[in-house]
Each structure stands twice: as C-alpha cells, then as structure tokens.
Amino acid sequence: MKNHERFAYNLTKLLFATETTQRELARATGVAVATISRWVNAESIPNIYHAEKIADYFDLTLDELLN
C-alpha cells in the first residue's frame, strides 16, 4: 500500500469512527474541505504541519496517524 493510500485509509477510518465530517476536520486544521477530500481520496497527503494538526485533533501521535 502506498503512503497516500495508507493515509487515506487511516483518515477515513478515523472520520467514520469519530463521526467527524470532512467539514469539521477542515475547520479544525485550517484547510479547505476540498483538501480533506483529496487526502481521503488518496490524491495527496498533508504536509507535516497539517498532519500534526490532524493527529492533535484525533488525540493521536503522528506515528499512530501515519501507520
């Protein structure tokens, strides 16, 4: 599984498990909803700054988020 696909899978799983919408995560991380959509669809991955914001939002370490 490629990094983009792994991250997309993990993010999708987190969004579903916490009943968080892409819009809510976009607001919390300061990115556009379209950006969250690209991450969920494995079209791109966040930079380290936004990955840390996502990890913080879900109360995870970066390792937990990315692996």
C-alpha positions, -999 to +999 in steps of 0.1 A: +000+000+000+014+034-010+018+062+016-011+082+000-034+051+002-024+042+038-030+078+050-063+079+031-074+046+047-064+058+082-081+092+079-113+077+065-114+052+093-109+079+119-135+102+104-160+073+104-151+061+139-155+095+155-184+106+133-164+136+122-173+153+089-147+165+064-160+200+070-154+197+108-118+185+102-112+212+076-122+239+101-101+223+129-070+221+106-074+253+087-076+238+052-103+237+026-129+209+025-115+201-010-081+195+006-096+170+031-113+153+002-080+149-017-065+134+014-094+110+018-093+100-019-055+094-018-048+122-043-024+139-019-012+138+017-008+166+042+024+183+050+039+178+084+022+209+099-013+197+089-005+161+098+003+172+133-029+192+135-049+161+124-031+140+149-038+165+177-075+167+166-079+130+170-056+128+201-031+106+184+007+107+179+020+112+143+031+075+144-004+064+152-019+086+125+006+075+098+010+038+105 
